[in-house]
Amino acid sequence: MSEPKNQHIIPKCYLKQFVDPNTPPGHEPYVWIFEREAKRGKKRAPKNILAETDFYTLKGDYVIEKTLAQIESEYSVIFENKIKKKIPLAPYEHLVFCAFVAAMLQRTLKQKENIEHFIDQIVDHAKQMEIAHGVPHKTSLEWEKEKEDAHKLSVIQMIPEITKILSQMNTAFLCTKNKRVSFITSDSPAFLFNSKLQFQRFMGPGLGQKHVEVRLALSPEISVCFSWINNLRGYIKLDEDMVHDWNRMVYGHSHKYFIANSEKLKTRWFRRLPLDPVFLWRYLRHEIQQRIARFKNRKHYGKYKRTK
């Protein structure tokens, strides 16, 4: 039996849900994959995109890829038999589903680059300390070695922890009302969002935060939202504007590509701000307050300089 060397960063079982329903008879089903910046789309079969050789392999050990494959296999059955038909999940099915979402948070190239960037910062700091104290570059070299498998190890180590957290959160499946609108996905499909952190740049969303949400589009018709404070459960229909705003956030959290079941795009997906009067008012009020605060600080600093 050949080992799984060609490993999908985003699983085929997930991508196949986003195939174009208008694929001509006799053709292999395909999705539309778009470059994030250029927004140019190509038709590609799910098996031919978002894969790399030995992306999860640890020195010839395929345990990570095989573990992910097992989760994907069980999830596929649950999605087809339950979620697609809008049937509540049994406890074990819910746990498997949480494990799948946990894996989708951890397994991406974007997450790999985030982890490696963090380690690079540690290495740079360690090197500066070693130079300052005139000691050999031992610690920095150890961290550089750790970087090689840091993402691979985090995938297998963090899935159980994140699964446990997700299983304790409220789970809502958000569904489109009709065929006129569809959810899109990306090469970084699962993401965290905290509405209370939108107007600051110092803290990112975390799973322990009261207002955090974990979002993931599951198909063009169904997405999932995990939350602590939103008392939403079961299958809930969204209007078209809410689906478009969800897609705006999916695009915003994408890394290099976003994916749809159609070549038709909506300009509103690429806006930085949602078309929501309440949100826009809050945003403008925040910006005005920030400008006033900066003006007062400059004025105070000017007085301080004159008195010196």
Buried (B, 14 or more C-beta within 10 A) or exposed (E): EEEBEEBBBBBBBBBBBBBBEEBEEEEEBBBBBBEBEEEEBEBBBBEEBBBEEBBBBBEEEBEBBEBBBEBBEBBBEBBEEBBBEEEEBEEEBBBBBBBBBBBBBBBBBBBBEBBBEEBEEBBEEBBEEBEEEEEEEEBBBEBBEEBEBBBBBBBBEBBEEBBEBBBEBBBBBBBBEEEEBBBBBBBBBBBBBBEEBEEEEEEEBEBEBEBBBBBBBBBBBBBBBBBBEEEBEEBEEBEEEBBBBBBBBBBBBBBBBBBBBBEEBBEEBBBEEBEEEEBEEEBEEEEEEEEEEEEEEEEEEEEEEEEE
